[in-house]
Amino acid sequence: HEIAGVVTEVGSDVKGFKPGDHVAVGTYINSCRDCDNCNNLLENHCSNFVFTFNGVDTDGTVTKGGYSTHIVVHERYCYKIPDGYPLDKAAPLACAGITVYTPMIRHNMNQPGKSLGVIGLGGLGHMAVKFGKAFGLNVTVLSTSESKRDEAINLLGADNFVVSSDKNQMEFLKNSLDFIVDTASGDHPFDPYLALLKVRGTMALVGFPGEIRVHPATLNLGARTLSGSVVGGTKDTQEMINFCAANRIYPNVEVIKIDYINEALERLVNRDVKYRFVIDIESSFK
C-alpha cells in the first residue's frame, strides 16, 4: 500500500495525469467522494474508503496493491512525484511519510524552535525525525534501545536521544516537549511519555497498541492531549510529497526483488531494516 510507478495509460476524462508521469499511490484507492470527510479532502476518514491492498473495491474485486505489475486507480488518489525524485524513495512517503506528517501539520508542529519527541525509530519514526529537522524543530528520539543512539544522532540528525527505560533520563526531560509522535505499535506505558509534555502539549498516536491506559491526572494537571491520527487526505499527501522534493527529504530504504520478500519479512520481525524495504516489481520480472 505504498506504491510509486509510472503512468502507462489514462482514461478519456483524466485531466491531471498523462502517460510517463511518475506517481505515488497510498493506502486507499477509492472513497465515496460524497460525504463530509471526502468533501473536506479527508478521504482517509471516509467510512467507505477502499484499501489499496486486500480491500474490496466497488466492483467486488479484491485489491492487490503493489503486489502486481499494474494497478488501476482513480486520479483523485494518485499523487504527482516531482521531477527528479527517485521512485524507490517516493513509495514510502505514501504511507510512512504522510502518517507522521499529518499530525505534525495538524498541531502546528512546522514552526521553528518548537520541541518534538519521537517514540520509536523505525519506518515511521525516522521520517518524523526528518520532518522535524526540516521544520526547524528541536528533535528528541525516545527509544528502548541504547543501540539506536548513533543512528538517531549521527545518521538522522536528531538533537537528543533518550533511553525511555532510564528513569533519570526521563525525569530530566519532564515538561519539556511541545509535541510527541508515538510510532510504537507494541503495548507500552503512556504516562511516562505524557509527563514529558509541557502544559497544553500533545502526544499523537499513530501506531495501534493493543491497549491504552492513562492516569487522568497525567492529562488533566497539565492540560495535555492524547490525539489519534491515521495517514492523511489527498491534499495533505500531495503537499507532503512536494515538501519532501523541495527540501530533499528522502526515506532510508533497502530495495529488494520480489523473490526476497520472505527473507525481508523475517528481517522485519527481527527489526533488521533501516528503515523500509521497497520491492522493485519491474526488475523482478525481467
N, C-alpha and C positions, 0 to 999 in steps of 0.2 A: 504493500500500500504506500510505498514511497517510490515513485517512478519518474524517470526522466528519459526522454526519447525524442525522435524526430517525426514530425507530421508527414505522413505519406499521401493522405487524401483528405479532402474536406467536402462536406455536403454543400448543396447549392445555396443554402441560406446562411452559411457560416461567413461572418464578416471579419472576425478578429484574427484569423489564422490562415496560413497558406502552406502548401507543401514545402518542406525544407525547414520550417520553423522548429526551433528547439523548445520543447515544452516540458512542464512537470505536471504530475497528477498526484493528488494527495490521498487521504483516507476515504474520501467519498466521491462518487462519480454521478450522483443524481440526488435530487431532493424534490419536494412538491412544487417549489417555485411560486407558492401562493400564500403561505402562512406568514404571520408577523415576522418570524425569525428569518425566513427567506427574503422577505421584502426589506429587511434591515441588514441584508448581506451577512447574516449569522446562520448560514445554511448548515453548519456543523451541529446546530441545535434543532434542526427540523426533525419532527417526530417520524417523518417518512424518508429520511435520507437513506441512500444505498451505499453500503460499504464497498470499497474498491475490491476487496478480496473476501471471498466466501460470503457475499451478500446476495440477496435475491432482487434482481432488477425488475423493472415494471413489466417486462415481458415474461417473467417467470424463470429466466435463466439465472444460473449461479455465476457470480463474477469470479474471475481468476486473477485479477490484478496484474502484477508484474511477472507472474509465472506464465508468460505467454510471449509469442513473437509479436503480436499486435493487440491493441486494445481500442475499443470504440468508446469515446467519451464526448458528452455534450460540451460545447465550447465554454460554457459558463464555469466548468470545473477543471479547465486546463489553465495553466499559468505560463506566461511567456518567460523564457530564460534569456536574459540579455546576452548579446553577442560576446563571445569570448569566455563565458562562464562554463567550466567543464561539466559535462553531463554527469560524470560519476560523483562530483561534489554537489550537484544540484539535487539529486534524488533524495538524500536525507533531509533536505530543507522542507520537503513537502509534509513531513510528519514531525520529526525530531525538532527541526528548526522552528516551525510555527507553534509547536506545543509549548515551548518556553517563551517565545516572542510575544504571544498573545497576552498572557497575564502581566508581563512586564509593561507592555504598552497600555493595557487597561488601567493599571495602577500607577501610571505616570513615572515609570522607572527608566525613562530615557532622558532624565535631567542630570547633567554632570554634577558630581560632588556627592550624590547620594550613596548610601552603603547597601550592598547586595550580599546576601548569603545564598550559597548554592549547596543543597544537600544532595550528595551523590555525584560521581564523576564518570558517568557512562555516556551513552549516545546523546541523551538529553542534557545532562549536566555540563558536558564540555561545550555545548552550544550556548548554554546560559552564561557561562564564563566569557565566551567570545562576544556575545551581545553586550554583556555588562561592560567590558572594556571598551567596546566601540561607542557605548553611550557615555563614557567618561565616569563610570561608577567606581567606587572602591569595592573590590570583589573579594569575598572570603569564601573559600571552599571548606565545607564540613564533610568529613569522611570518617568512617570507622577504621580505615586502614592508613597507618603512617606511611605505607609504601607509595601512596598516591601524592605525597607532598612534592616530590621533584617534578612530576609531570604537571601538577596544578600550577606551581610557581614558574618553572623554567620553560615548560612546553606551551602552556596555555596563557601564561601571563597573569594569573591571579595575584592579588596583593598580599593575601594572607591565607594560611592553611591551619585548620583546627581539627584535631582528632576528637570526635564527638564523645568518645568514651572516657576522655580525660577530664575529670571534674574541674581541675584547676584551670585548664584552658577554657572550658565552657563558662566558668564563673567569671573569668576575666572579660569575656565577650558579652556579658549580660547587658541588656538595654542599649545596645549599640547599633543595631541594624534597622534600616528603614523597611527592608523587604527581604523575604526569603522565598526562593523557589525550591520546593521539595520534589525531587525527581525519583525518590526511592519508592519502589513498589512493595518491598517486603515489609512485614509488620515491624514497627518501631515506635518508641515513645514520642509523644508530641510536646509535652510540657517543657522539657529541657530546651527544645528549639524555639518554642514560642517565647520563652523567657529571654531570648537573645534580642527580641524586637524592642525598639523604642516605643514610647507611648504612641498609640494610634498606628503602629506598624502592622504590616500584613504579611501573612505567610500563605503562599499559593500552592495548593496541592495539585500536581499534575500526574502523579502515579496513582496506583489503585491498591493500596494495602488492604488486608482483609478486614481490619477494624481500626476505628479511630476513637481514642479515649483522651479526653482533655478535662482537666480540673477547671471548673468555671472561674475560679479566682485568677487563673493564668491569663484568661481573656479579659475578664471584667476589670481587674485592677489596673490594667494598662491600656484599656480600651482597644485591645488588639483584635485583629480579624483573621479568621481562618477561612480562606477562599478556595473554591474549586475552579478548575479550568480544563478544557479538552480541545485540542488542536485549535483551529481558527476558521473564520469565514473566508470567502473568496477574496474579498477586498483586502483584508489583513494579510492573507497569504501572498498575494501579488506584491503588496508593499514590502513584505519581509524579504522576498526574493530580490526585489530591486535594491533594497538596502544592503543585502549581502554582496551583490555585484558591485555597487557603488563604493563599498568600504572594504572590498576584498576579503570578505569573511568566508572561509571555506571549512566545511566539516572535515575532520580527520577520518579517512576511510581506508579500507583494505578491499581492493577489487578482486573478486573471485569468479570462477566459472561455475556453471550450474552443477557439474559433477562433484563439486567440493561442498555442496550445501550441508550434507550430513555432518561432515567434519566441522564445518563452521558452526553448526548448531551446538555441537559438543563443546567447542571452544567458547561459545557464547554462555553456556551454562557455567563454565569454569571461569568466566569473566576474563577471558583471554582475547580481547579485541580492543583496539584503540582507533575509532570508537564506534564505527559502523561498518558492517560488511555490506558491500554493494555487488550484486550479481550482474555480470556482464552477459546479458542474454544474447546479444548479437554475435559475439565471439564464440559463445558456447556451441553454436550450431554450424560453425564453419568447418 
